[in-house]
Amino acid sequence: MRELRAAEIMTSGTCILNCQYCYIPKSDAMIEIHEEIKKDLESGAFLDRLETVYGENLEHLGFWGTEPLLTLPLIEQHIPELFSRFERLETIGFSTSLMIYPKRIINFVKVLVKYLPPNRKLVFKVQISLDGPAFITDVSRVKGAAETIPKNFFVLIDQLNEIDLGSVKMKFTWKVTHSSSTVKLLVESPEKFDVYLQYFDDLRTKFIEKCKNSSVSLRSSYYPTLMMPGKYTSDDGKQFAQYLQEFHRRGRITAYSGRLNRIFAYNEELSKRRVFSCSGGDSNLGIGKYVHICHRTFYYNNDGYIDSVLATDIENWDVSLFQKGTIDHIRRAYIVDVGELRRFRYVMRGYHDFWGFQLSYVKAMMTELALAGQVDYIESDILMEFFALFINSCLSCPMEKLLNTGSIHLQVVSLLRMFGNGAFKELLKSLPVLWEEQKK
């Protein structure tokens, strides 16, 4: 087993937004869950659980929920103890909409700087959800988000310019998510595609102009990933291939090109499945009152949450999976007490260590889907093997598989449609573009 090094903890149960990418319905049940999480954070009980599971070995800590900024002040009071208990801790991070409370990030980083012990270094990572200009973000998130998020971001940058971060490095990244409707919009409107790219280019230029603190950085990449889960059709896949083509025609790439390149960059490690699998349930765990594969199931053992989902028409959530007992299966086998951790990690080894079955399944499904006219037929055995490697390494998510198929080993069929209708072949063409970018 790989050493446990990373943890995700629950930090919120509600949010101010109503995004198409979120499966957290606004309900009385979620408000109650949020209050329970607040009490847990105030008490510091999460520190005891982390120590029970990780000992002194925790190196990376992530805050997950819906909007961590809602409860960030509650964590501040435990920072000195966090540093003293976990001397190997080297990164802290979270993902935020940055629609509210940007000042809380400043307060939090000041606490990190104040209490970080001498001779220790820390990277503070903040991922900001932003999908593009108003015609994208204001639809996928909430009206006004495309203006408010950058505004709050540059307020942060101005304030960080006045702070000596000492041994703390602060790294910002954009988290860009596109749905099939966004893909369709950009493919059918080339001028909007250019506006989308220019939007992030302008933000990057402005950051370079405004940021004077050498300890603060913004990752230049703003390449999107697909909304998950997604009920993708063959037509969606064909349009996605065109979408990738538009990126490549402009000398740009997407996150999937970078993932594809990992197969070449680390080809000597291909015999080690775990190098290419998601870290969830392996070196990384979700730690609530129970142990989870990752943050995705933090609420699944709460009946109030399940009932609120079933009572809500959430477009990107396959409610039939709840009705078929998938959630009961996840609760039973993949949400465990700390005392069951050894058995749980043993079960997950089958996912993280072995390629054979998962590769064979993808190849068999692609053959069946091709016969049904739902994907392109891949004639070359080598190309089929490569496609299966790509799908099982670059789109490796045990929770996504569990939610859609009930098994951590069976790849989601809608993703095979999405990448099996020209998108994978288009990604192969992007490799020279990727290598040119890496030279810059």
Secondary structure, 3 states (H helix, E strand, C coil): CCCCCEEEEECCCCCCCCCCCCCCCCCHHHHHHHHHHHHHHHHCHHHHHHHHHHCCCCCEEEEECCCHHHCHHHHHCCHHHHHHHCCCCCEEEEEECCCCCHHHHHHHHHHHHHHCCCCCCEEEEEEEECCCCHHHHHHHCCCCHHHHHHHHHHHHHHHHCCCCCCCEEEEEEEECEECHHHHHHHHHCHHHHHHHHHHHHHHHHHHHHHCCCCCEEECCCCCCEECCCCCCCHHHHHHHHHHHHHHHHCCCCCHHHHHHHHHHHCHHHCCCHHHHCCCECCCEEEECCCEECCHHHCCCCCHHHHHHHHCCCCCCCCCHHHHCCHHHHHHHHHEECHHHHHHHHHHHHHHHHCCHHHHHHHHHHHHHHHHCCCCCCCCCHHHHHHHHHHHHHHCCCHHHHHHHHCCCCCCCHHHHHHHCCCHHHHHHHHHHHHHHHHHC
